[in-house]
Amino acid sequence: MSDEFGVTEKGFKKKTYQDIVESLEEKAKSYFGDDVNLSSSSPNGWSIRLFAFSLSLIWSVAEKVYNSAYVILAEDQSLDYAVSNLN
């Protein structure tokens, strides 16, 4: 897993759902110890996956906001706005 997410020298790198799950699992292990049960059927694992899903939606929105400024990356209404700035 790369440690460089968000706005980078190469553009925007979004954290995926799996990146977020791995990050949250690492954090949980640092707080509760390596033997904490993080399986998808455990309460901790379930909470991590639920929270990771929500965070992945936020990362998707952040990526769309970043891309909206570039004609080549923008979509839908954002593309219309980006093109209108070319005049």
C-alpha positions as CSV (number, residue, x, y, z in Angstrom):
1,M,0.0,0.0,0.0
2,S,1.4,3.4,-1.0
3,D,1.6,6.0,1.7
4,E,1.0,8.8,-0.8
5,F,-2.7,9.7,-1.3
6,G,-4.6,12.8,-2.1
7,V,-2.9,15.5,-4.3
8,T,0.5,14.3,-5.4
9,E,3.1,15.4,-8.0
10,K,1.4,13.0,-10.4
11,G,-2.2,14.3,-9.8
12,F,-4.8,12.9,-7.4
13,K,-4.5,9.4,-5.9
14,K,-7.7,8.2,-4.3
15,K,-7.7,5.8,-1.4
16,T,-9.6,2.7,-2.4
17,Y,-12.0,0.9,-0.1
18,Q,-9.3,-1.8,0.4
19,D,-6.6,0.8,1.1
20,I,-8.9,2.3,3.8
21,V,-9.7,-1.1,5.3
22,E,-6.0,-2.0,5.5
23,S,-5.2,1.4,7.1
24,L,-7.9,1.1,9.7
25,E,-6.9,-2.5,10.5
26,E,-3.3,-1.4,11.0
27,K,-4.5,1.4,13.3
28,A,-6.8,-1.0,15.3
29,K,-3.8,-3.4,15.7
30,S,-1.7,-0.6,17.0
31,Y,-4.4,0.3,19.6
32,F,-5.6,-3.1,20.6
33,G,-2.7,-5.4,19.8
34,D,-1.9,-7.8,16.9
35,D,-4.3,-10.4,18.2
36,V,-7.4,-8.3,17.9
37,N,-10.2,-10.1,15.9
38,L,-10.7,-8.0,12.7
39,S,-12.4,-10.7,10.6
40,S,-15.4,-9.4,8.6
41,S,-17.8,-11.3,10.9
42,S,-16.4,-9.7,14.1
43,P,-17.8,-6.5,15.6
44,N,-14.5,-4.7,15.1
45,G,-14.2,-5.9,11.5
46,W,-17.8,-5.0,10.7
47,S,-17.3,-1.5,12.1
48,I,-14.1,-1.0,10.1
49,R,-15.7,-2.1,6.9
50,L,-18.7,0.1,7.4
51,F,-16.6,3.1,8.2
52,A,-14.2,2.3,5.3
53,F,-17.2,2.3,2.9
54,S,-18.3,5.7,4.1
55,L,-14.7,7.1,3.8
56,S,-14.3,5.6,0.3
57,L,-17.4,7.6,-0.8
58,I,-15.7,10.8,0.5
59,W,-12.5,9.9,-1.3
60,S,-14.5,9.5,-4.5
61,V,-16.0,12.9,-4.1
62,A,-12.6,14.5,-3.4
63,E,-11.3,12.9,-6.6
64,K,-14.3,14.3,-8.6
65,V,-13.7,17.7,-7.2
66,Y,-10.0,17.6,-8.1
67,N,-10.8,16.3,-11.6
68,S,-13.4,18.9,-12.2
69,A,-10.8,21.6,-12.8
70,Y,-9.3,19.7,-15.8
71,V,-11.1,19.5,-19.2
72,I,-9.5,16.1,-19.9
73,L,-10.6,14.6,-16.6
74,A,-13.9,16.4,-15.9
75,E,-17.3,14.8,-16.4
76,D,-20.9,15.9,-16.9
77,Q,-21.6,19.4,-15.5
78,S,-18.1,19.8,-14.3
79,L,-16.9,19.3,-17.9
80,D,-19.2,22.1,-19.0
81,Y,-17.9,24.4,-16.4
82,A,-14.2,23.6,-17.2
83,V,-14.8,24.1,-20.9
84,S,-16.5,27.5,-20.3
85,N,-13.3,28.7,-18.5
86,L,-11.4,28.2,-21.8
87,N,-13.0,31.2,-23.4
